[in-house]
Amino acid sequence: MGVSNKNAQDNIQPKGNKKDLKKPLQVLHISKKDTQPRSQEVNNEQTNSQEEIKRENIAIKPQIIKDEELREIDESNANTKVFDNSQQDLNRPINFSEQNTDFQIERTVDEFDFDESAFLEALNANEPIGSTGETISGKVIAIESDGLYVDIGGKAPGYMPKKECGLGVITNFKEKFSIGLEMEVLVIKEQNADGMVTVSARALILRQSWERVSRSAKNGELIDVLINGFNRGGLTCDVDGLRGFIPRSQLEDGRDHQSFVGKTLKVAFLEVNPESRKLVLSEKKASLVSKLTSLELGQLIEGEVLAVKPYGFFIDLGGASGLLHQSSLTKGSIRSLREIFREGEIIKALISEIDLEKGRIGLNTALLENTAGELIIDKQKVMQEAAERALKTKALFDKKEQDK
């Protein structure tokens, strides 16, 4: 038998929220319908808001990049473009035909315009004056205790040390040189950083002395010198401010050479060398030159054969010796010099050369021949007729003398 339970329906617990259990079914149904659209609407709103946020992010992010990074890139590209355009303008030559024809270049003359004549004049004004070895005329403008200053026309004066003001020791320095004194000087040192050169009157005097001595030696001149000293090798003397030396071997009598100090001797120049400052004199050569000056070209002389050398004969001319070279011996062919002349033999010859500087005399016998080799075939005949044959050659030597 069944038992009815009145509370069975009440014991059934519907599924759902406990709050919903107290509501009627209609209300629950309505509430359920309202709840679904509400939740769907909320979901739609959430979806829409997320999409808007995404769209905003998409729109904002590129704007931030463009505002910050791209702006810097654009500015850099713009600057680069401007620089490239300006560089192209610099490299590209100006073509006025492409520009506005109304554009005209106006040029005004001002102090910056180039003047060639003024430029060259300025160069000449600032050109360094005074190269080493150059002779310059100047004027004394200042005197100091250790030297003086000379105006030489440059941007700075020349300085002359006291020891370069003259030969020897200068005692009355300020009395000898006065302001405004004109003098010639020699540049011995080129300009320094201040443009000043070092000049010397002493060096110029010595240079001029060497020039005069060289000319005298070349002309075979004889000079008188005062002996002022001696040493074991010879005597010393002064020649135009230069120190000369006479070896004992070049004295006529060198046994007691120190006794010549204070005496005057006539000497000739044996060696003149300005570069090494070597000046050698000879008393013996002076005697020879004295004899040479009495000789002339074409003159017939007689002398003794002193020596036979492979290249010719040395002939004694009475205190002087002459060289008869094999090329001036005969016009013929010879096998040996000794088949013509021998030592101690007296011969006659013509003077064909006189060198006063070297103290040398050149002789010739070939001009005494009438035919080539006559001296070899008939030497005696040539020597006997030498005076007559010498007259025929006089015109030849006169012409040679005129051609000098």
Secondary structure by P-SEA (a helix, b strand, c coil): cbbbbcccccccccccccccccccaaaaaaaaaaaaaaaaaaaaaaaaaaaaaaaaaaacaaaaaaacaaaaaaaaaaaaaaaaaaaaaaacccccccccccbbbbbbbccccccaaaaaaaaaaacccccccbbbbbbbcccccccccccccccbbbbbcccccccccccccccccccccccccccccccccccbbbbbaaaaaaaaaaaaaaaaaaabbbbbbbbccccccbbbbbcccbbbbbccccccccccccccccbbbbbccccccccccbbbbbaaaaaaaaaaaaccccbbbbbccccccccbbbbbcccbbbbbccccccccccccccccccccccccccccccccccbbbbbbccccccccccccccaaaaaaaaaaaaaaaaaaaaaaaaac
